[in-house]
Amino acid sequence: MRTEALLLLASGCASALLCAALIPVLRKAKAGQYILGYVREHEGKSGTPTMGGLAFLCAAALVALPFGLYADKRVLVAVTFGIAYAAVGFLDDFLKARFRRNLGLRAYQKVAFQLGIALIAGFYCYFGGMTTLRVPFSSAELDIGWGIVPLAAFAFVATTNCVNLTDGLDGLAASVASAYFAVLAALIFSLSPAEDAALARMSLVLCGVLAGYLLFNTYRASLFMGDTGSLSVGGFVAALSAFSGNLLYIAAVGVMFVLSGISVIAQVIYYKRTKKRLFLMAPLHHHFQQKGCAESKIVFAYTAVTAAAGLLCLLFV
């Protein structure tokens, strides 16, 4: 437990220091967030420095080194995937800042990049022998063989996009993801404490760096993670879950990420069929905001539900 406590402390401090150092750099570079005009509640946030994901991503990669986490090559590969998705997000954020608009990469361009990385991840799982999945709320395990390739690829694309959609309120995506990584670490330690210890500790590192980042991202935020951060976080969620055999837990513990994605899909389908809106605004957190709920209350509720879902899963381990 001493090592785990040191990991959390070191990652949180490293992330906070890097975020503090990055903010003036981003301001000088005029890398501010451009807010969509129809989100009236966020008008005052336009120009807030974005690409904050660079800080906590660097913190995570650096903290893992002295603790020897890269001795498990799966951790190194997970960090590589996290960086790869961050690169896609950085390109998107850079184009937005460069052309002073809220549109960076086109949707098909972003999905093409994400899918390419996801397929590599799927084949890595297969050829690395990581084809067995633990089933939430049971003791069952399934070896799906080649099926891991399309399933993992789908999980990577879906997770990165769902985390990206959840990143719409101050502190929301980071709080939910931090809770997810804490639960994932507990799951890994409970199910395979020795062989997957490095993956569990990397989950704690990510929990810690997001906590450090939240010092600057809770309402009112002075730093946004941008797509650089949200896509990277989604990549880490998918990678660490897949490599530890807990891929199916993304839907159970990450239920609020899933609801963000489903709410957008449902809104689009319903509107096309009826020309009416199913929600006041999608993703779902904006619907609650339009209902008059404060950002901080929505963030608390999302995080609490994630933690509760995680505890429920842990009861069946």
Solvent accessible surface area in square Angstrom, and as a share of the most:
residue,aa,sasa,rsa
1,M,188,0.84
2,R,199,0.73
3,T,49,0.29
4,E,16,0.07
5,A,60,0.47
6,L,83,0.41
7,L,0,0.00
8,L,68,0.34
9,L,116,0.58
10,A,36,0.28
11,S,0,0.00
12,G,15,0.14
13,C,67,0.40
14,A,27,0.21
15,S,0,0.00
16,A,17,0.13
17,L,128,0.64
18,L,62,0.31
19,C,0,0.00
20,A,49,0.38
21,A,60,0.47
22,L,29,0.15
23,I,14,0.07
24,P,76,0.48
25,V,89,0.51
26,L,10,0.05
27,R,143,0.52
28,K,180,0.76
29,A,72,0.56
30,K,138,0.58
31,A,6,0.05
32,G,10,0.10
33,Q,36,0.16
34,Y,63,0.24
35,I,44,0.22
36,L,71,0.35
37,G,64,0.61
38,Y,134,0.51
39,V,8,0.05
40,R,153,0.56
41,E,78,0.35
42,H,12,0.05
43,E,110,0.49
44,G,61,0.59
45,K,14,0.06
46,S,62,0.40
47,G,48,0.46
48,T,19,0.11
49,P,7,0.05
50,T,5,0.03
51,M,11,0.05
52,G,0,0.00
53,G,0,0.00
54,L,55,0.28
55,A,4,0.03
56,F,4,0.02
57,L,14,0.07
58,C,64,0.38
59,A,0,0.00
60,A,0,0.00
61,A,25,0.19
62,L,110,0.54
63,V,12,0.07
64,A,0,0.00
65,L,115,0.57
66,P,107,0.67
67,F,65,0.27
68,G,43,0.41
69,L,4,0.02
70,Y,51,0.19
71,A,99,0.77
72,D,30,0.15
73,K,140,0.59
74,R,46,0.17
75,V,0,0.00
76,L,91,0.45
77,V,33,0.19
78,A,0,0.00
79,V,6,0.04
80,T,77,0.45
81,F,13,0.05
82,G,0,0.00
83,I,85,0.43
84,A,31,0.24
85,Y,0,0.00
86,A,5,0.04
87,A,59,0.45
88,V,11,0.06
89,G,0,0.00
90,F,82,0.34
91,L,70,0.35
92,D,1,0.01
93,D,5,0.02
94,F,95,0.39
95,L,39,0.19
96,K,33,0.14
97,A,10,0.08
98,R,141,0.52
99,F,105,0.44
100,R,121,0.44
101,R,94,0.34
102,N,51,0.26
103,L,74,0.37
104,G,5,0.05
105,L,14,0.07
106,R,126,0.46
107,A,78,0.61
108,Y,157,0.60
109,Q,64,0.28
110,K,30,0.13
111,V,67,0.38
112,A,64,0.50
113,F,99,0.41
114,Q,0,0.00
115,L,79,0.39
116,G,34,0.32
117,I,25,0.12
118,A,0,0.00
119,L,75,0.37
120,I,113,0.57
121,A,0,0.00
122,G,0,0.00
123,F,86,0.36
124,Y,49,0.19
125,C,0,0.00
126,Y,58,0.22
127,F,149,0.62
128,G,47,0.45
129,G,59,0.57
130,M,26,0.11
131,T,14,0.08
132,T,56,0.32
133,L,4,0.02
134,R,37,0.14
135,V,38,0.22
136,P,23,0.14
137,F,87,0.36
138,S,48,0.31
139,S,113,0.73
140,A,48,0.37
141,E,103,0.46
142,L,92,0.46
143,D,105,0.54
144,I,57,0.29
145,G,25,0.24
146,W,140,0.49
147,G,29,0.27
148,I,1,0.01
149,V,11,0.06
150,P,85,0.54
151,L,58,0.29
152,A,0,0.00
153,A,4,0.03
154,F,140,0.58
155,A,12,0.09
156,F,0,0.00
157,V,27,0.15
158,A,29,0.23
159,T,7,0.04
160,T,0,0.00
161,N,40,0.21
162,C,21,0.13
163,V,0,0.00
164,N,31,0.16
165,L,58,0.29
166,T,0,0.00
167,D,45,0.23
168,G,22,0.21
169,L,7,0.04
170,D,5,0.03
171,G,0,0.00
172,L,0,0.00
173,A,2,0.01
174,A,0,0.00
175,S,15,0.09
176,V,0,0.00
177,A,0,0.00
178,S,14,0.09
179,A,15,0.12
180,Y,2,0.01
181,F,0,0.00
182,A,42,0.33
183,V,13,0.07
184,L,1,0.01
185,A,2,0.02
186,A,37,0.29
187,L,1,0.01
188,I,1,0.00
189,F,59,0.25
190,S,64,0.41
191,L,59,0.29
192,S,7,0.05
193,P,80,0.50
194,A,90,0.70
195,E,132,0.59
196,D,6,0.03
197,A,20,0.16
198,A,17,0.14
199,L,0,0.00
200,A,0,0.00
201,R,72,0.26
202,M,0,0.00
203,S,0,0.00
204,L,19,0.10
205,V,0,0.00
206,L,3,0.01
207,C,20,0.12
208,G,3,0.02
209,V,0,0.00
210,L,1,0.00
211,A,51,0.40
212,G,4,0.04
213,Y,0,0.00
214,L,27,0.14
215,L,131,0.65
216,F,44,0.18
217,N,6,0.03
218,T,69,0.40
219,Y,125,0.47
220,R,139,0.51
221,A,16,0.12
222,S,39,0.25
223,L,0,0.00
224,F,27,0.11
225,M,1,0.01
226,G,8,0.07
227,D,13,0.07
228,T,0,0.00
229,G,0,0.00
230,S,0,0.00
231,L,0,0.00
232,S,1,0.00
233,V,2,0.01
234,G,0,0.00
235,G,0,0.00
236,F,3,0.01
237,V,0,0.00
238,A,0,0.00
239,A,0,0.00
240,L,0,0.00
241,S,0,0.00
242,A,3,0.02
243,F,3,0.01
244,S,5,0.03
245,G,10,0.10
246,N,0,0.00
247,L,7,0.03
248,L,55,0.27
249,Y,7,0.02
250,I,16,0.08
251,A,64,0.49
252,A,20,0.15
253,V,2,0.01
254,G,0,0.00
255,V,42,0.24
256,M,13,0.06
257,F,3,0.01
258,V,41,0.24
259,L,64,0.32
260,S,0,0.00
261,G,5,0.05
262,I,92,0.47
263,S,4,0.03
264,V,38,0.22
265,I,107,0.54
266,A,30,0.23
267,Q,15,0.06
268,V,70,0.40
269,I,96,0.49
270,Y,79,0.30
271,Y,88,0.34
272,K,146,0.62
273,R,196,0.72
274,T,57,0.33
275,K,144,0.61
276,K,136,0.57
277,R,154,0.56
278,L,84,0.42
279,F,42,0.18
280,L,97,0.48
281,M,28,0.12
282,A,26,0.20
283,P,16,0.10
284,L,23,0.11
285,H,0,0.00
286,H,19,0.08
287,H,30,0.13
288,F,72,0.30
289,Q,15,0.07
290,Q,50,0.22
291,K,134,0.57
292,G,66,0.63
293,C,58,0.35
294,A,51,0.39
295,E,18,0.08
296,S,70,0.45
297,K,143,0.61
298,I,6,0.03
299,V,19,0.11
300,F,148,0.62
301,A,47,0.36
302,Y,3,0.01
303,T,34,0.20
304,A,42,0.33
305,V,65,0.37
306,T,0,0.00
307,A,37,0.29
308,A,58,0.45
309,A,19,0.15
310,G,0,0.00
311,L,115,0.57
312,L,88,0.44
313,C,0,0.00
314,L,44,0.22
315,L,142,0.71
316,F,103,0.43
317,V,73,0.42
